[in-house]
Amino acid sequence: MRAVWLDVPEWFLEERRKLGHDRKDEVWDGVIHMVPPPALVHSDFASKLLVALTPIATRRGLHANHEAGLYDPIKTVRNFRVPDVALSRTEHRIARGLISAELVVEVLSPNDESRDKFEFYAARGVREVWICDPKTRETEIYSLVDGGFALVELIENETMKRSPALDIELAIIGGKLRLVDDDYVAAI
């Protein structure tokens, strides 16, 4: 369901803040995108993915975050998105959140707007975006190329993909997403 509410009353926004209902909300060029709390399959998958990616991020000197805001450095609170997982460099971090990232992960939900965020992520210099289906574990990898995102294809004659930003392999094996980084293997 989509709804447009012009001039949202401040009391309504304050009530959402007090109750924590605004935790996943985003602001796209001054327009609030109210995001409901995710289903358990979504939050379970995102949490497990964060746990699996944290050692990989640490090996590369990156920070791993769950639901960190990624902000336009000029418009800040008037233009930001909230990926489910983000891996960033220290220079990407500001007090409020992030201004760029090496990788952002969007876990699909009903009525999802993940792909609509690509232009914003490209403008922020995000190197790579993963779109993950929490039920099937299928993961699309998009790499930043010439100011836009290009889909990373399966490795020829293989059933796996390689993340250009992290230089790791991803495959679906036995219904689980398998991440391989040299001797480290995680299955989600």
N, C-alpha and C positions, 0 to 999 in steps of 0.2 A: 504494500500500500504506500503510495506517495501522497504527501499533503504539502500544501503551501500555506503558510501562515504569515501574512504580512504584519509587521510591527508586533512581534511577540512581546507580551507584557513582561516587564522586569520581574514581577512577582513569580511568574511561571518559571523563568530561568533561575531565579534564586532558589526556588523550591527544588528544582532538578539538582542544583549544586549541593544543597543541604542533604538531600537523600542519596547523593552519589550517582544519580541517574545520568549525569552528563559526562561520566568518565570516558566513554568512547565517542562522544560527540566530536565532530570536526567542523571547521569553519572554512568554507571554500569561497574566497574573495568576498568575505563579509556575509555569506549565507550559511546559516547553521544547518548542518546535516545531523539530525538527531538519530543516534544509533542505539538500538535497544541492546540490553545485555545479551551476549551470545548464548547459543544452546551449549549444553555440556560437551557434545562431541567437538564443537569448535574450540572451546576453551581448553579441553583436555589435550587436543592435538597441538594447539599453540604452545601450551606449557611444556609438553614433551619435546617439541621441536626446539624450544629455547634451551632446555636442559641439554639436548644433543648437540646443539650448535655452540654452546658456551665454551667447551674445551677447544673446539676448532678456532673460534674467535680469539681465545687467549693465546693460542700458538702463533697467531698472526698479529698480536698486539692490538686487537680490536676489543671494543666493549660490546657486550650483548645485552639488549634491553627488550622487555615486554611492554608493549603499548606506550612507547615513548612518543611524544608529539614531535613531528617533523615540521619545522616552521619556515615560512618565507622570512628571511632575515630583515626585510624592510617592513612588511605588514604584520609580522609576528602573530598576535592573537586574532587578527582579522583574516588570516590565511594559513591554515595548517591542516595536516592529515595525521592519522594515528594508525600506523601499520601494527600488525599483531606482534611482529618481531623485527628488530633492527640490529644490524651489526655496524658499528661506526668507529671511526678514528677519533682520537682525542680532539683534533682540530675541528671535527664536526659538531662538537658538543658546546652548548651554551647553558646558562643556568636553567632556562625553562625546558630545554629538551635538545633537539638536534636541528641542524641546518642542512645536513646532507647525511649520506650513509654509503657504506660499501654495498650493503644488501638490505632490502626490506622484504618482509614476507607478509603476504595478505592471505588469510585463510578464508575460503569462500563461505558465504552465508546466503540465506534466501534474500532475494532482491538486492544482491551485492553490487557495489559500485567500485570494486577493486580496479578494474581496467580503466575506469574513468579517472583514476589518479595518476596514470602514466605521464601525462603532460606535466603535471606538477612535479613528480619525482624526477623527470628528465631535466626540468628547469633548475632543480636543486643539485644536479650532478650525481644523483644516486646511480651507482655503477650497475646494480643488478636488482631485479624484482622477481620473486617467486610467487606464483599463484598456486595455492595448495587446496585440494579437495580433501576435507577431513575424513570423509567416508571411504573414498577409494584410495587415498594417499597419492593420487596422481598429482604431479608437480610440473607446472610449466615454468621454464626459466627464460627470462627476458634480460638481454644484455644491452647496455647503453651503447649505441652506435650512431655517430653523426647526429647527436641531439635527440634521438628517439630510441625506442626499445625494439629490438629484433629478437624473435623467438629462437632459442637455442635448440637445435635438433638433436635427436639421439645420435650417439657415436655410431659411425657406420658399422653394420653387421653386429651390433650390440643391442642390449636392452637397457642401456644406461645413458645418462646424460652427464656432462661435466660442467660444473659451475665455473665460468671464467673468472669471477671475482674471488672465489675461495680456492679454486683449483682442487675441488673434491668431486667424487663421483656420487651420483644419485641413481637409485634403481628401485623398482617395486619388486620385492621378492617375498613370496608367501603372504601377500596382502599387507606387507609392511613397507614403509619408506625406509630404505637403507642408505645411510650416509657413510662414505668411506674416505678417510683422510690418512693415507699411508697405513699405519698399523692400528689406527683408531676406527672402530666400526660401531655405528649406532643404528638400531632398528626401532622405528616408531610405528 
